[in-house]
Amino acid sequence: MSPRLSSRRFIPVSCGGGIADGRAEVWVPRASLAHSNKAHSNSLPRLEKHVVERLPYSEASSSTSHLPRYVTEQDRKRQYRIALNFFNKKPDRGVALLNAWGFVDETPESLARLLFGRRGLSKLMIGEYIGTLHSQFHSLVLKYFISLIDLRGLEVDVALRKAMQFFILPKEAEKIDRIIQAFAIHYSKCNPRRAEKFRGGWDTVHLISFAVIMLNTDLHSPNLKQNMRMKKEDFVKNLKGQDKASGEKEGVDIDRSVLEGIYERVQLDEIQPGDDHVAQVARVDRAILGKDKPRLTETQRRLVCYCRLQQVLDIQKKQSALSHERDVFLFNDMLVIAKSQNRKRTSIGGSYALKHWLVLLGASVHEFQRNQYDFGLTIISANKEVLHFNARNNDDRCRFVADVRESIRECCEMDTVRLELETEQLEVSRITVADNQRDSGLPDDAEDSDVKMR
């Protein structure tokens, strides 16, 4: 990480969106909407008008003491979200930014605490990161991360189900094995009496855990026909004689009642990862229908807010107050406009017909008041597409405009950081190539002879 990026502090800029005034807080969706469907709640904490949120951890809070006066709490929160966005695309890069910007210190314990249970982090990318092979630092992060999960008094499969609420297993078998091994060791420490019942101790717990994952896939994969799924007797048979201490060639059978209990619980209830912002966006993605619909489900994309606005086709002309009502989904990098297919528009849900979408990078938003449109707003995309809307009241307009402006700033600043990182990588590559192509002015055999003489 270059000194330029590590010391980078964001200065509020408009990015075409204008500077919001003091009353424009970031909109948390109204309670009636937020509670009707969990797919439409914010995926990251946002600023309130009168409440100053604490930063993620004590080290993050203490890091703000040296900031220049022009860096506000909102700027700092935006910087934090940008680092998380990078983590959700390329975890190592996101961790480098979190370290450089002082949200975590450069210890595995600090990073593990941040990854554990933080909103706005992709559970898939957490799994990829903690499962990284051939890295002592990643191994320590995995160890501390797993140790934060309380597994006391639980059966192996129940404990595994709880642990998998905090991450999604990678696809690589080696990474899965690495994570499950850490889980098995921690489980045995939390449940010494249970682990002592196995001759192999945590090694047998490791074996059972891996078998549970395979069983879960076999019983609940939509690609398998019902008559092809693993039977209880097959599951017990597969683990026959597998409980053995280190160095033993032949082991003993695992308690049949334990294995049957595991099978019945997994058969009854699929082991699924915990919810995150990606799952939230996926629910919205499934609800919106249209030929030219963009791919919404990306690990770095999160839903910021949802609202209903009236689309104004021509601000010079009057139109019915009930016409062209639109459901607007604001993501951190995109705006999607749709029309509800529900006849009764009393709650969020059902399906939506896609009407329009635009990326927020380079976009701008402006307020207007004309004719019957007392609470109008205009959104202009980077390629000069213009969309006009009218809100129901001034409060709705202020909150939505503030959210759009904040999302635009986040996009602009993230793109700036991305360009700086790419420039830095090009400079490093250029220096590396130049070093490899250095010519001493002597033939290769002469250089080899010189080395030998030394």
Secondary structure, DSSP 4 states (H G I P E B T S, - for coil): --HHHHT-------TTS----TT-PPPPPPHHHHTT-GGGS-SS----SS--PPPSSHHHHHGGGGS-TT--HHHHHHHHHHHHHHHHH-HHHHHHHHHHTTSS-SSHHHHHHHHTT-TTS-HHHHHHHHT-SS-HHHHHHHHHHHHTS--TT--HHHHHHHHTTS----SSHHHHHHHHHHHHHHHHHH-HHHHHTSTTTHHHHHHHHHHHHHHHHHHH-TTS-GGGSPPHHHHHHHTTT-B--TT-SS-BPPPHHHHHHHHHHHHHS---PPP-HHHHHHHHHHHEE-TT------TT--EEEEEEEEEES-TTS---TTTTEEEEEEESSEEEEEEE--SS-SSS-S-EEEEEEEE-TT-EEEEEEETTEEEEEEEE-TT--EEEEE-SSHHHHHHHHHHHHHHHHHHHHHHHHHHHHHHHHHHHHHHHHHHHT---SS-HHHHHHHHHH-
